[in-house]
Structure formats: C-alpha cells, structure tokens
C-alpha cells in the first residue's frame, strides 16, 4: 500500500509476467528491477491524501513526474504475501 502524503506522482502499473527479464533483486528492501521491454502499463496519478494498493503480481514504476518534478512524501506499507493467502 502506498499513501501519498504530499505531492503528485505518476505510477505505471503492469503485470509482472508482461515484463522482461529480472535484472536486480534487493531482499533488504523487497524491490526488483526488470529489463524494460516496452510492455504496456496503466499510468495512475496519485495526489496527496490518496493511496494505492498493489497486489502480488502487479509491478509498478513510481516517481513519474506529472507536471514538473516535485518533492514527494509518502508512506509505503508492505504486507507479506503469506498474510494475503498466497505462498
């Protein structure tokens, strides 16, 4: 779950299986990077006070400038997939 406290942010969301090869995984931050294969994505615009819930299997690319580059302040909460009934 990502809650935007201040700013405005574009976030591209797509299915993980539509992406290219995984290039980097950082277990300490639970983040992955993938090769950019031009897969189509849905761009969501998050404004201060709004939140987004991403489920396992949904990849996202955050911090896309919407108007001009802006400072963002947000809260990110990660819930282990086991608690969601997966794995």
C-alpha positions in Angstrom: 0.0 0.0 0.0 1.3 3.4 -0.9 -0.2 6.5 0.7 0.9 9.9 -0.8 1.2 12.5 2.0 2.4 15.4 -0.2 3.0 16.0 -3.9 1.6 14.4 -7.1 3.1 11.3 -8.6 2.6 9.1 -11.7 2.9 5.4 -11.2 2.9 2.9 -14.1 1.3 -0.5 -13.2 1.5 -3.7 -15.2 1.5 -7.5 -14.7 4.9 -8.9 -13.7 4.6 -11.6 -16.4 4.5 -8.9 -19.1 7.9 -7.6 -18.2 11.4 -8.6 -19.4 14.0 -10.5 -17.5 14.5 -9.7 -13.8 17.8 -7.9 -13.5 18.2 -6.9 -9.8 16.5 -8.1 -6.6 17.2 -6.4 -3.3 15.9 -8.5 -0.5 16.6 -5.9 2.2 14.1 -3.5 0.6 12.0 -6.2 -1.2 12.4 -4.5 -4.6 13.0 -5.9 -8.0 14.2 -4.3 -11.3 13.3 -5.7 -14.7 14.7 -5.1 -18.2 12.5 -2.6 -20.0 10.8 -4.5 -22.8 8.2 -1.8 -23.6 5.3 -3.7 -22.0 2.1 -1.6 -21.9 1.3 -0.2 -18.5 -1.6 1.7 -16.9 -0.5 5.1 -15.6 -2.1 6.1 -12.4 -1.9 9.6 -10.9 -1.7 9.8 -7.1 -2.3 13.1 -5.3 -1.8 14.0 -1.7 -4.3 12.1 0.5 -4.8 9.3 -2.0 -3.5 5.7 -1.7 -2.8 2.7 -4.0 -2.9 -1.0 -3.1 -0.7 -3.2 -5.2 -1.2 -7.0 -5.1 1.4 -9.7 -5.7 2.0 -10.0 -9.4 1.4 -6.3 -10.1 4.7 -4.5 -11.0 4.9 -0.7 -10.7 7.2 2.1 -11.6 6.8 5.0 -9.2 8.1 8.6 -9.1 7.0 9.7 -12.6 6.7 13.5 -12.8 3.2 14.6 -13.7 3.6 18.3 -14.2 7.1 19.3 -13.1 9.4 17.3 -10.9 8.1 17.6 -7.4 9.1 16.6 -3.9 7.1 13.6 -2.7 6.4 12.4 0.8 4.7 9.0 1.1 4.2 6.1 3.3 4.7 2.6 2.0 3.4 -0.4 3.9 4.3 -4.0 2.7 2.3 -6.9 3.9 3.9 -10.4 3.4 2.0 -12.4 0.7 1.5 -15.2 3.2 -0.8 -12.9 5.1 -2.8 -12.4 1.9 -3.3 -16.2 1.5 -0.5 -16.7 -1.1 2.6 -18.8 -0.7 
